[in-house]
Structure formats: structure tokens, C-alpha cells
């Protein structure tokens, strides 16, 4: 019997293949967001594997008419850093961000409005 054992690919080649897989999946996700097929709030809440290490600014700017300035202003209102990765966000941050993206007033703002009246 002629059984040849194939050695696994070197580590750097496996890492390169994984990086390419993530890059292609992110490009597809960004295209879907830009075309309106996928909602950014839904991506933030569900946190798919391709978006885990993606920065929130990168995801927001993939939307139509969202540039660096609009993204910075939006994230400053939360407050959240542009470099925050989606996978490192807490559940509370995810919900707050999704609510802001959907145009819902945050609970903190509502409580401040009622205190002042």
C-alpha cells in the first residue's frame, strides 16, 4: 500500500489563508451594507465572525453617505472610540449603538430630559 502522508501547511501559510478568507468576507459584508442589503445595527447586534475584529468606524463608513466626519460625530455622541472593534463591545454598548443607528433616543438622554423638566 502506498500511503503518503502530507505535512500540514506551514503556519504562515495557514495564517495567510485565514487572513484572505476574513478579508474577502469583510469586503462582501461592506458591499452588502453599502447596497442596503444588510443593516449596520443588525451587524452590530449579531456580531458575525467576519466583523469581530473590524473597527466600528470601518463598518459605519461602509454605509452610503457616511464619511470620516459623520462617523466621528456620531461616535462622539455615544461616546465610543473609532478604533473600538465590534467583537470587543459589551452588550450594553451594542444595544446603545444599535438604538442610536435606528434613531431611538437613549435611555440616559430620556432620564436627563425628565430630570430637567
Buried (B, 14 or more C-beta within 10 A) or exposed (E): EEEEEEEEEEEEEEEEEEEEEBEEBBEEBBEBBBEEEBBBBEBBBEBBEBBEEBBBBBBBBBBEEBEEEEBEEBBEEBEBEBEBBBEEBEEEBBBBBBBBBEEBEBEEEEEEEEEEE
